[in-house]
Amino acid sequence: MDNENLKEKNFEEDIERWLIEGGGYERGFQMTYNKDAAIDLTVLRDFISETQPKEWARYQKIYGADDAADQFYKVLQDDIARYGLIYVLRNGIDDRGVKLRIAYFAPASELNEDLMRKYRANRLHVIRQFSYSSKHHNTIDMVLMLNGIPVVAIELKNQLTGQSVEDSKRQWMEDREPNEFLFHFNNRILAYFGVDLYEVAMTTQLQKDKTFFIPFNQGSNGAGNTGGAGNPDVPEGEYVTGYFWKQVLQRDALLSILQRYISVQKEERIKIVVNKHGKEKEVKEEYTKIIFPRFHQLDVVEKLTADTATNGAGHNYLIQHSAGSGKSNSIAWLTYRLASLHDAEQKDVFNTVFVITDRRVLNQQLQNTVLGFDHRLGQVEVIKDGDPSSKLGDIIRDGNARIVICTLHRFPYIYDKVGSQSGRRYAVVVDEAHSSQSGKNAEKTKAALADTEEALRELAELEDKEVEQLEKEKDALMEDLLTQGQHGNISFYAFTATPKPKTLQTFGIPYPDSENPGKMKHKPYHIYSMQQAIEEGFIKDVLQNFTPIGTAYEIAKNIAENPDYEETPATRAIKAYHDNHQHVIDQKIEIMVEKMREVTLQRMEGEAKAMIVCASRAHALRYFLAMKDYCRQKGYDDIRPLVAFSSKLEFGGDTYTESQLNSTPERRISEERLPLYFASDLYNVLIVADKYQTGFDEPKLHTMFVDKRFKNVKAVQTLSRLNRWQKLKKDTFVFDFSNTADEIKKAFEPFYQGTDLVEPVDVNYVYRFRKDISQYHIWSETDEEAFYEIYKKYRGKKNALAALSGFFKPIMSRFDAMEEEKRFELRSKIKNFVRFYTYMAQIARTFDRPLYKAYIFADTLYKLLPKTPHEKPDLSKKIMLVNSQFKQGETVAITLEGNKTVKGESGNGGGKPETKRDLLGNIIDKINILYKGDFSEADRVIVEAIVNRLTNTKEAKKLSKKANNNGKQQFMEAVFPGVFDDVATTLYEEQTEAFKALFDNGEKYRQIMSQMAAALYDHFRDAPLIFDPEAFRKALFKNFSDEFADFPGLRPLNEVVDVFVKVLQAKSLPSLDGANDLLVDSFNRLFNDKKLTLVDRRRHFNTILTKFETYLKKLYWLIHGKELRNTRDPEKTPSLADCIFAFEELKSLKFKERKKYQRMYGYLDTMRNLRNDESHVTPDASEEEIITSSRIVTTLYLYITAHSITDLEMSGKI
């Protein structure tokens, strides 16, 4: 092929040719173009004189024919400098009573012939090799002009000549001077494009190396479809980037963008800054930018408006747009388009457009975006958080507002007060459309807005009656039935990144399931996928650095008895005991803080921030306190946390609030201002429980520590807080204590590309549930009829509660008389009946009066039925934590395929789960086997089943005998493998699917077998040492009588030991009580465990050594009722020296000359030396040395306890 035909100029020529022949442009020239003014006044003047001859003639008369053009340019440029080109293009100029339009845009209705003529008179020119400066001869490949004003500039590149769109970007950034008049912000050029054969990029402001280009591509499978970055293949003879000039630059398309889309957005950010004098103040910073629609935004709005204009009201649309899609702008553009949309007969399609958010608090960003677009006063109404719901009712009744912004939760308060909606049509644009859109709030939205006349005609035909007759018969029940299902006067436009099955079925497009003939699937109307947003660089991939942190721990029984419990609740209680243990929290906080200092603080030039996601509000509080305490102890001042949780929190006898914990004497941080302070340089860690896991936008958030189990979409929503783009953010990190990489991958998969629903819900399930309920004979249809009469009579009245609840008393008695299993089954079926009916009413209209009465009856009854009680054992005083360790797993990049679908709910009602009881000791042993080994959560399901077989069958006795008669290696290699193989094979035959993964992975099979063998060996050989207070007292008395023989003035040793045990177990502060179980266990092991190994003896000695100052702090608190403070710096944690000096009997030992006191001082000095040693006890210390050291340290515990007994008695704490 001739290389002459492959040059860049040929690319230019092809684009120019199409724009002139098919795009509505003229070829432009620069003979009359003024480079200094960056305008062709001749073209603009010709346009004005053609479209506004009277106005231009008057203008010339005012200023004179010779001076009018100069005066016009002066006023024009003054207005552009003041208000910007976008405003002037849309509004024209006013001078001396003459209004002159610079451009005419398409009128809302084509019935106005004069406006249509003027719109067609707009002159669009395309100029190649555009010379733009009088200072040099540089040219731009292509410039598009509207009525003589340059508005779009394009640099073209051709891969066949060795250049790409990246070279276009560099050219705009390096070779184009932003100070050129043509390039001033919102002055002439409004959008700068780089285009090559395969990709398009765009920016709206030149700022040299700070210029920010964004992709302007369709997506690899075309706009609105599942796929990644880039553009789709095209037919032979077409350019891959041809969509750009054919769909975006085409005359009508570009004019529409200039009229309806491109906008100036001003964002006001408040920053907290600290001046050089240390004073904090709020500084407002205003950022102004031009928003040009990205291609998918243009595509979705144009497709939705075209479909709506053709098909009218009464249709549902689901838009699955990922975070990073610019959803707020898409909603705002769509809202204004729908508000002014006309059908083929040039009539308004909708009377009012509602913009509804699913959150209880109005989305401020969405509200500001909608209000920020050009609109007439009174056209947009906002129901603010402080407004009464009646305001919404008034607006609907008046019908004057074109756009209304409110929350979904307003409609239940006004739906029955707005009157008839006959003849009125509504668009409902829903932000964050999740499952509540198929619930009762959405039901009331329809009830408020539905035009029920069509439904009434449908009912008249069904019942063979006249509409007028039904009008007379209409009651509350009929009105409720008429509002159900889809209505021809309401269209829903639902936006979400993570559609749930019900959302897909309610709003998605049904289409045949090719893999299951006769069945249907549901898909979104339009998709901008997470994959595309990541690949285009709008959001970060939060799964690229995922680090699971495994938990291994051991629990021991702390009582001599061995009671039995329901196994599942007891297991939960033991796990909760571990998770709530102060020692465990301290361990996690140490890991988190050190990881923050190692990872987070090293990222984003030190500006990166972290979030800790906790399982409960109490955890958030305790993590916050523990983190501050840990940082004080370590002297860290670079970790600065805030905590966020809702409402007040009762903990440890005190009441806490978020604001109280975050505020200081100098700085009050309210809940509303927390995001502002977190965004400042003052704080870099946010600890959350039930807040800020959705809808929170902090671009500097880089690291997340997860300590909460997630299911499905919650994982996606929470981890996605990290995905916001920020110029310094190169990566993100997730450290997860509770979920595995496989679980997170499974949660993300359905939402990575596009989400399809398979096996949608069969709405007829509701009839099945009703029939199932009738089999229990608890109530009859007569009861439902009788109840409905009462319900109708008292509906909306204040005294309804007594009447409605009283009716159900005999039914409740019959329910209580049922067997527990039957009660559980019935309650589950009632719940499903109510849930499925609510959902069915959203998508179908049945006019089934008896079914609706049954629903009202069941809905009320369900609220009165007692929940099935579950045993909730309090094991906190019956068990103790022996050991807890955390192991960091390998950091992995979770790769998503995005080929997963979601399923609708089945119609299966739940039965009561099998209740299994076991002895506490056995439950503890199973947990220890599961959690002492290095098993993942997924492995533990398999492990638990095998352990249950091995510890509850005849195999248990055999294994116990062999474990006690063989060495560990012999047991693991020769004894256990055969037994494990037999049990695993049996379970595989019984539960093939569950155990398939185990048998498919030989390495995992061997790993689990090996780790379980080691754990079971320890289980069968070493029963946990039970803490027996009496045996403990005897051991201490026996070992320490001689130490205290020469202290006759002290209380008797047996009394001292009693008080010592009480102090160890007493409750004080959470930060101190974490040591309780550890000290009890270590002292018990050191003095009562006859089989204690040297390694364990060292470990337990280190515990009593390092916790001595904690014991002193606790004693001080029990005596004085307040925390012991650091004497030199109250902000820092008290040192060991502070603790010693707080007790006169320890402080004065150095100065007492008698031999017994000098002995005690020697012990104290030895203890301090051991305490200050980096490793506390050298690894090669002999058993005799450790026994001697243990005796010295324990003597000090008893000595200070003995001197504190009187003070403890006076305090009343012991």
Stockholm file with secondary structure:
# STOCKHOLM 1.0

chainA/1-1214         MDNENLKEKNFEEDIERWLIEGGGYERGFQMTYNKDAAIDLTVLRDFISETQPKEWARYQKIYGADDAADQFYKVLQDDIARYGLIYVLRNGIDDRGVKLRIAYFAPASELNEDLMRKYRANRLHVIRQFSYSSKHHNTIDMVLMLNGIPVVAIELKNQLTGQSVEDSKRQWMEDREPNEFLFHFNNRILAYFGVDLYEVAMTTQLQKDKTFFIPFNQGSNGAGNTGGAGNPDVPEGEYVTGYFWKQVLQRDALLSILQRYISVQKEERIKIVVNKHGKEKEVKEEYTKIIFPRFHQLDVVEKLTADTATNGAGHNYLIQHSAGSGKSNSIAWLTYRLASLHDAEQKDVFNTVFVITDRRVLNQQLQNTVLGFDHRLGQVEVIKDGDPSSKLGDIIRDGNARIVICTLHRFPYIYDKVGSQSGRRYAVVVDEAHSSQSGKNAEKTKAALADTEEALRELAELEDKEVEQLEKEKDALMEDLLTQGQHGNISFYAFTATPKPKTLQTFGIPYPDSENPGKMKHKPYHIYSMQQAIEEGFIKDVLQNFTPIGTAYEIAKNIAENPDYEETPATRAIKAYHDNHQHVIDQKIEIMVEKMREVTLQRMEGEAKAMIVCASRAHALRYFLAMKDYCRQKGYDDIRPLVAFSSKLEFGGDTYTESQLNSTPERRISEERLPLYFASDLYNVLIVADKYQTGFDEPKLHTMFVDKRFKNVKAVQTLSRLNRWQKLKKDTFVFDFSNTADEIKKAFEPFYQGTDLVEPVDVNYVYRFRKDISQYHIWSETDEEAFYEIYKKYRGKKNALAALSGFFKPIMSRFDAMEEEKRFELRSKIKNFVRFYTYMAQIARTFDRPLYKAYIFADTLYKLLPKTPHEKPDLSKKIMLVNSQFKQGETVAITLEGNKTVKGESGNGGGKPETKRDLLGNIIDKINILYKGDFSEADRVIVEAIVNRLTNTKEAKKLSKKANNNGKQQFMEAVFPGVFDDVATTLYEEQTEAFKALFDNGEKYRQIMSQMAAALYDHFRDAPLIFDPEAFRKALFKNFSDEFADFPGLRPLNEVVDVFVKVLQAKSLPSLDGANDLLVDSFNRLFNDKKLTLVDRRRHFNTILTKFETYLKKLYWLIHGKELRNTRDPEKTPSLADCIFAFEELKSLKFKERKKYQRMYGYLDTMRNLRNDESHVTPDASEEEIITSSRIVTTLYLYITAHSITDLEMSGKI
#=GR chainA/1-1214 SS CCGGGGSHHHHHHHHHHHHHHTSSCEECCCTTCBTTTTBCHHHHHHHHHHHCHHHHHHHHHHHCTTTHHHHHHHHHHHHHHHHCHHHHHHHCEEETTEEECSCCCCCSSTTCHHHHHHHHTCCEEEEEEEECCSSCCCEEEEEEEETTEEEEEEEECCGGGTCCHHHHHHIIIIISCTTSGGGSTTTSCCEEEEECSSCEEEESCCCGGGCCCEECCCCTTCTBSSCCSSCCCCCTTCCTTHHIIIIISSHHHHHHIIIIICEEEEEEEEEEEECTTSCEEEEEEEEEEEECCCHHHHHHHHHHHHHHHHHCSSCEEEEEECTTSCHHHHHHHHHHHHHTCBCTTSCBSCSEEEEEESSSSCCHHHHHHHHHSCCCTTTEEECCTTSCTHHHHHHHHHCCCSEEEEEGGGGGGTTTSSCCCTTCCEEEEEESCCGGGGSHHHHHHHHHHCCTHHHHHHHHHHHTCCHHHHHHHCCHHHHHHHTSSCCTTEEEEEEESSCCHHHHHHHSEEEECTTSTTCEEEECSEEECHHHHHHTTSBCCTTSSEEEEEEEEEEEECSSCCCEEEHHHHHHHHHHHHHHCHHHHHHHHHHHHHHHHHTGGGSGGGTCEEEEEESSHHHHHHHHHHHHHHHHHHTCCSCCEEEECSSCEEETTEEECHHHHHCBTTBCCCTTTHHHHHHSTTCCEEEESSSSSSSCCCTTEEEEEEESCCCTHHHHHHHGGGCBCCTTCCCCEEEESSCCHHHHHHHHHHHHSCCCEESCCCTTHHHHHHHHHHTTCSCCHHHHHHHHHHHHHHTTCTTHHHHHHHHTHHHHHHHHTSCHHHHHHHHHHHHHHHHHHHHHHHHCCCCCHHHHHHHHHHHHHHHHSCCCCCCCCCCTTTEEEEEEEEEECCCBCCCCCCCCCEECCCCCCCCCCCCCEEEHHHHHHHHHHHHHSCCCHHHHHHHHHHHHHHHSSTHHHHHHHHHHHSCHHHIIIIIHHHHHHHHHHHHHHHSHHHHHHHHHCHHHHHHHHHHHHHHHHHHHHCCCCCCCHHHHHHHHHHHHTTTTTTCTTSCCHHHHHHHHHHHHHCCCCHHHHTTHHHHHHHHHHHHHCTTCCHHHHHHHHHHHHHTHHHHHHHHHHHHHSSCCCCSSCTTSCCCHHHHHHTSHHHHTGGGCCSHHHHHHHHHHHHHHHHHHSTTSSCTTCCHHHHHHHHHHHHHHHHHHHHHHHHHHHHHTCC
#=GC SS_cons          CCGGGGSHHHHHHHHHHHHHHTSSCEECCCTTCBTTTTBCHHHHHHHHHHHCHHHHHHHHHHHCTTTHHHHHHHHHHHHHHHHCHHHHHHHCEEETTEEECSCCCCCSSTTCHHHHHHHHTCCEEEEEEEECCSSCCCEEEEEEEETTEEEEEEEECCGGGTCCHHHHHHIIIIISCTTSGGGSTTTSCCEEEEECSSCEEEESCCCGGGCCCEECCCCTTCTBSSCCSSCCCCCTTCCTTHHIIIIISSHHHHHHIIIIICEEEEEEEEEEEECTTSCEEEEEEEEEEEECCCHHHHHHHHHHHHHHHHHCSSCEEEEEECTTSCHHHHHHHHHHHHHTCBCTTSCBSCSEEEEEESSSSCCHHHHHHHHHSCCCTTTEEECCTTSCTHHHHHHHHHCCCSEEEEEGGGGGGTTTSSCCCTTCCEEEEEESCCGGGGSHHHHHHHHHHCCTHHHHHHHHHHHTCCHHHHHHHCCHHHHHHHTSSCCTTEEEEEEESSCCHHHHHHHSEEEECTTSTTCEEEECSEEECHHHHHHTTSBCCTTSSEEEEEEEEEEEECSSCCCEEEHHHHHHHHHHHHHHCHHHHHHHHHHHHHHHHHTGGGSGGGTCEEEEEESSHHHHHHHHHHHHHHHHHHTCCSCCEEEECSSCEEETTEEECHHHHHCBTTBCCCTTTHHHHHHSTTCCEEEESSSSSSSCCCTTEEEEEEESCCCTHHHHHHHGGGCBCCTTCCCCEEEESSCCHHHHHHHHHHHHSCCCEESCCCTTHHHHHHHHHHTTCSCCHHHHHHHHHHHHHHTTCTTHHHHHHHHTHHHHHHHHTSCHHHHHHHHHHHHHHHHHHHHHHHHCCCCCHHHHHHHHHHHHHHHHSCCCCCCCCCCTTTEEEEEEEEEECCCBCCCCCCCCCEECCCCCCCCCCCCCEEEHHHHHHHHHHHHHSCCCHHHHHHHHHHHHHHHSSTHHHHHHHHHHHSCHHHIIIIIHHHHHHHHHHHHHHHSHHHHHHHHHCHHHHHHHHHHHHHHHHHHHHCCCCCCCHHHHHHHHHHHHTTTTTTCTTSCCHHHHHHHHHHHHHCCCCHHHHTTHHHHHHHHHHHHHCTTCCHHHHHHHHHHHHHTHHHHHHHHHHHHHSSCCCCSSCTTSCCCHHHHHHTSHHHHTGGGCCSHHHHHHHHHHHHHHHHHHSTTSSCTTCCHHHHHHHHHHHHHHHHHHHHHHHHHHHHHTCC
//
